[in-house]
């Protein structure tokens, strides 16, 4: 057997198990035998390549359960099969609570052992091989689509396929496939950036179905009609920075309590930054229109003060423009743990509303904290880890407690976001004056000098329905996984920001955003 599976078998009667051990060795397994818990722990400390442990529950001295606890401290993910004479319920509950993978009742015959190995170890290899084979078959199809002049619907479909493969590969430990898929996603982002560059401005002036639903018409197109048609309360949850892959990680959790009625998408406006995209969502207007109609509620990048302080006001204005009889609504913004706990404790109070809008800032805080905190850089070192961290946060969040509480009522739940993020890898030099904005994925300023191949430039902000801080201001947006750096301290900031999650520019991850309609089961 190539890549020989290594088994550690601990039993105080190990000599009586020689027939089983010889059987496994003939099948190609490498079996290490020990007769007590202390030796089992020593073997686990010495070797990192043990694939599975068979552990006798009733050894003298250090018991099987005590040994199990120590082994899990050393290798938390190592599969352990408990072998016991004792079928007592409390013993099994303790073992299962301590994360055994399986258990067998003595006496065990060789075929039982073999079946357990196939189930635990070979299942991983089978899944890995099938995943690799299936992706290799679809690789060519995705590659052909990327280069075939897709429309906005087809680009969303390609992005979803790539994300679904990312998640499948996450769960199958196929590192070589992950690398190939990463290269394919990079190629897709190159072509997607060209697609956005060609079509974006035209979409802003096209109200036909040739243009995607975008931030500024999201609520009109995907939310308001439902409020009129449905007599039950609607909760609109905007999780900032929620990418499609993060939604797919959360979906199995949420689906235990909610039925997914529709999974759709919209395109975030540029810049894919909270100040622009979220204000556009709640106002139903593009940024230049917000500045024109509500000048006191808009601040440009170079102005001091909060840029998203009037979302509630903008939402109220959009609702009053849209409805003859305005629905009863509340707007709740969660920016810290205190707010989160208050939402959890008071969620019932919002059931009397027609619409409750909840803006939850955690994912945005996570991506920014990841840049600042070395420990989070290690915990979320790549997309797979970032997804895992998002899942872990959500499972233990007051938000999930609140959603479980209202799931018992007859409600609609709509989950969406303002924009996504991309892990940036390639620096691109920019030179600007002191008024130039600091964002890594877009810049607003005058006299900007930059690498033209790395950016989409909007020379006249009005053309992109964007504010113009100064007469000669222009916008540039980073394409693909580029990030802007000034020449000063270039190497330091390159090392600091490379592989961090940023937003504001043009990529599949930032622009194609999920919007999910759910109802309580």
N, C-alpha and C positions, 0 to 999 in steps of 0.2 A: 504494500500500500504506500503510495507516494504521500508525502506530508503526513507521516505516521502519527496517528492519534495516541496521545500519552494519557494513560489512566493511572490514578493513584487509588489503591484499594486498602482501606484500613479496617482490620477486623482482628480481635484477639484470638480467633480460631482460624487464622489465615492459612495454616498448614492444611486444614481440612478442605480448603477451597482450591487446591492445586488443579483438580480437573477443570474447573471453570477458568482458571488463569491460563492453563495450557491451551484450552479451546480458543480463548481470545487472542493469544499470541499466534496461533496457527492462522487465525483470521487476519493477522497483520497489525494487531494493536500492540503497543508497548505498555506493559503493565508493571508498575512499581508497587510492591507490597510492603505493608508495615503492620505491626501487631498492636499498636496503641495510639492514642490521640496525640501524645507529645511528639512522636516520630512523624505523624501525619503533618503536624504544624511545621516541623523542621523542614520537611520535604517541600511544603508550599512556600516557605521562606527562601529556600535555596533555588527553586526552579520557577521560572516564569512561564514555562511552556507546557504546564499540565493543562490538559483540555477538560478533564472531568474527574470528579472524586466519587468513589463508592465508600460509604461511611457506615460502619456498624453502630447502631444506636446504643447498645448495652455493653460497651467495653468497660472493664474495671478501671479504676483511676479516673482519668479524664473521660467523661461520658461522651457519647456521640453528639449530643446537643451542645455541650461545652466546646467540643472540638470544632463543631460547625460554626459557632460564633467567632472563634479565633480565626478560622480559615476565611470567613467573610470579611473580617477586618483587614486581612492581608490582600485578598483578591475578591472584591465585592461581587464581580460578575461571573466568577467561576461556577459552573454548574455542579451541584452536589446532589447525589442520590442517596437517600437514607435507607439503610437496610435494617429491618427490625423484626424481632419476634413478637413485639408488643403492638397490638392494634388499638390500644387504649386511646380514646378520643383526645384526651388532654395532651398526650405525647405527640400525636399527629398535629394538633393545633399549634403546639410550641414549635415543631419542626417547620411547619408551613409558614408560621409567623417569622421564623428566622431565615426564610427564603430558600428552602430546599427546592430543587427543580422537579424532583420526582421521588417516589419511595417504593420499595419492594418489601414483601413479607417473606421471611425465611420459612422453609429452605428455598433458595433461588436456583433455578436450573440455567444452563448456559444460554438457552434460547431466550429466556426472559431478559438476561443481561444484554444479549445482542439486540433484541428489540428496543430496549431502552436506549442503547447507544445510537441506533438508527434514528430513533425519534428525536433525540436531543442533539447529537453531533451531526449526523449525516443530513438531517433536515436543513441545517444551515448551509451545507455544501450544495444540496439539491436546489434550495431557493437561490443561492448565489449563482449557480450554473444556469438555471432557467432565466433569472433576471438578466444575466450577461447575454445569453443567446437572444432573448426577446429584444433587448435594446440594440444589439448589433443588427438585427433585422430591421428595426425602425430607424436606425441612424441615417441610412441613405434616404429614406422618405423625408425625414425632417430636413436633411441637408438640401434636398431638391426644393422643398417648399421655401426655405429661407431665401433662396436665390431666384424665386419665380415671380417676383412682383406682386406680393400679397396686398390685400386690402386690410382695413383695420380689424375686421372680424376675423380674418385668417391669421393675422398676427397674434391676436388674443388666443386663438386655438393653438398655435405653435408654442406660445409661452406656457399655456396650461400643460401641454404635453411634456415640455422640458421640465417643468416643476414636478409633475407626476413621476417622471423618471428619477429626478433628484431624490424624492422621498422613497421610492422603491429601492434605489441604490443605497440610501442611508441604512435601510433595514436589512441589507443583504451582504454588507461588508465586502463590496466589490470595488476596491480602491482603484484598480486600473480603469474600470468603467467610469468611475466618478471623474477621473482626470480627463477622459475623452469627452464626457458630457460637459464638463467645464469649458473645454475648448469649443465645443459646439455652441454653448450658450454665448461665449464671447463673439463667435462669428455671427450669431443671430443678432447680437446687440450692434455690431457694425452695420448690418443691413437695416436694422430697425431705425438706427439714427439717421440713415439716409432717407428712409421712408418719412420720418417725422420732419426732417429738414424740407422735404419736397411738399408736404401736405399741410403742415400745422397751421400756417397763417390762413390758408384757404378755408379750413374747417371753421375758423372763428366767425366767418361771414356766411356759412352755408347751413341753413336750417333744415336741409333734407336728410334722408338716411344715408347720404354719401359721407356724412360726418358722424363720428361716434358721439355718444353721450359724453359730456365733459363736466368738469367740476361745477361750472356756473349753471348748468341746467339739470344737474343730478336730482335734486329734490323734486323738481317739477315732473321729471320723467319717471322717477322710480319710487317716489314716496307719497306725494300729495294725493294722487288718485286713490291710493289704497286707504287713506284716512277717510275719504269721502265714502267709498264703497263699503268699508268694514265698520261695523258698529262697535267692535271691541277695541280696547286701548292698543296703541302702537308705541313701541319703544324703539327709537333710532339710536343705535350705539355706534359712535364714531371712535374707533381705536386708531389713534394717530400712528402713522408709519407702518400700518399693517399690510404686509406684502401677501400676495396670493399664496405663497408657500407656507407662510405662518398661519393663514386661515386653514389650509388643508391639514396642518398639524392639530389645530384646535377643533376642527370639525368632528372627529370621532368623540371627543369629550362632550361637546355641546349637543350632539345628536342623541345622547342618552336621554336628554330631557326635552329636546325640541325636534320637530320635523322640518327638514330643509325643503322648502317649497320651490325655491328658485335660486340658482347660483348664476350671477351675471357679472359684468364688469363695466367700468367706465374709464375714460382717459383723463388723467390729471392734466390741468393746464400747466404751462411753464411760467415761472420757475416751479418745479415740484417741491415747493417749500411751504410750510404751514401758513406763513403770513399771506401768501398769495392763494394757494389752493383752498385752504379751509375758509378764508373770508369769502372766496368766490362761491363755495358750496352754500354757506348760510345766507349770503346776500342774494344769490341768484344772478349775480352780475360779474363781469370781468373787472380786474383791479382798476383800470382807468375809469370805469363807470362808477365804481365805489368812490373813488377820489372826487369825481365830478359831482355826484349826487349827495354824498355824505363826507364832505371834506374834513369835518372834525373827527371822523371815525377812521381815517386812513393816515398812516404814517409811512413814509418812505424808509428804505433801508438805512439811509444815513441820518435819520432823525432819531432823537432819543425817545425812550418810552416804549411801553408794550405795544406790539404790533397786532395782537389778537384780543384786545380788551372789549371789543364791541360785537362779538359774534352773536350774543343774545339780541342786541338791538337790530342787527342786520337780519337775523332770522325773523324777528317780529315784523319788520318792514316787508320782507318777502311774503310772509303769510298773509299780511293785510292786502298786498297787491294781488294775491292769487285767489283768495277765498272771499265770497260775498259774506258768508257768515263764518268768521274766523273760528277755528277749532280751539278748544281749551288746551293750552300747552305749557310745558315747563322746560327750562334749559338748565342742565346741571353740568358743571365742569369739575373734573377730578384732576388735581395737580399734585396731591400729596396723600399720605396714608390717612391723615385725619379726615380728609374729604371722602376717601374711599370707604372708611369705616362708617361714616355718616350715611353714605348711599346705601350700604348694606343694611343698616339699622332702620332706615326710613323708606325703603323701596316701596312698601305697601301704600305709602301716601300718594304715590304717583298713579295708582291704578284708576283714579277718578278722572284722569286727563284723557283727552283724545290722542294727544301726542306728547311723549316725553323724550327729549333729546339729551343724550348723555355723551359728553366728550371726555374720553379717558386718555390721559397723557402718558401712561406707563411706558409703552414701547419706544416712544420718542426719548424719554428719559433714559431708557436702557441703552439705546444706540449712542446717545451723547456720553453717558457714564462709561460706556465701553471704551470710548476714546480717551477718557480721563483716567480711568482706573486700570492699573496693570492686571489686577486679579480678574477683572471682567474680560480683558483682552484674552486671557488664557482660557476662561470659561467659554467664551464665544469666539473662538479663533477662526471659524469659517462659517459658511451658511448652515451646515448641518448642526453645528453646536449652537448657533444663533437660534435655529428653530427649536432645538431641545430646551434652551434656556427660556424661550417664550412659552413653551408648553408648561414647564415647571412653574414659572411665575403664575400663569393663568390658573392652574389647578389649585394653587394655594392663595389666590387673591380674594379680597372681599368682593370684587366684581363677580366672580363665579358664584360665590355664596348668594349674592343678590339675584343673579339670573336664575339660579336654582329655585329661589323663593317664589319668584313671579311665574315660573314655569307651571306652577300648580293652578294658575288662573288662565282664563281664556283670553290670550293676548296674541298680538303680532310682534315679532322681533325682527328688526332690520339691522344688520351689521355691515359696516363699511369703514372707510378710512379717508384720509385726505391725499395721501401719496405714499409711495414706498421708499425703500432705501437700496443702495447698491454698495457692495464692498469695493472700495477704490484701490487700484493697484498701480496706475501709471500716472506719474506727475506730468504736468504741463505748465510751462513757464508763462507768467502773465506779468506785465508791467503796468501800473496805474498810479494815479495821484492819491493823495491822502483821503480823498472823498470816496475812493473805490471801496465797495463792500468787501467783507471778509469771508463770505461764504465760499466753501471749497468747490462747489459744483456750479455756481453761477456768479457772475459779476455784473454790477451796475456801475457805470462810471463814464468818464470822458477821457479821451486820449489813451484808450486802452491799446496795449500792444500784446499780441498773443500768437500762438501757432494756429493758423486758420484751419488746418485739417482737423484740429481737435475740438472745434466748437461749431455750434450754430449761432450765428450773429443776427440780432435784430437791431439794425442801425436806427430805425425810427420806432421808438417804443409804441407810438400810437397804432402802428400797423399790427402789433401784437396785442393791442388793447391793454397796454401796460402804462403805468405812470411814468412821467419824465421828470426826475428830480431837478435836472438842469437842461438848458437848451440843447447842449451837445451830448447828453447822456445816451448811452446805448447799452443793450444787454448782450451778454454772451453766456451760452449754456454748454457745459462740458458734455461731450459725447461718451458713450460706452462707459468704461471704468476709469476715466481720467479724473484727476483732481488738480485744481489750480494752486500753484505755488509762486510766491514772489522770489526773485533771485537772492534776496537777503536771507541768510541762514537756510539756504535751499536744502542742503543735505540733512540738517537737523529736522526740519519739518517734514521732509520726505519720509524719514524713518518714523517720525511720530504719527503721521496720519495714514501711511500706507496700510492697507488691510483693515481700515476702519469703515464703519457703515455711515454713508453720507447721503444727502438728498439735495435736490435743486436742479439736477441736470436731466439728461436724456438717456433712458435705458428702459428695457422691458420692466425691470423690477420697480422703477420709480413711477412710471406712467400708467401701466395697465393695472388697475386697482379693482379689488373684489367688491361686490355689493351682494349681500346674501339676504334673502327673505325667508324667515322661519315662522313657525307657529307652535304653540304649546301642544304637546301630545295629549 
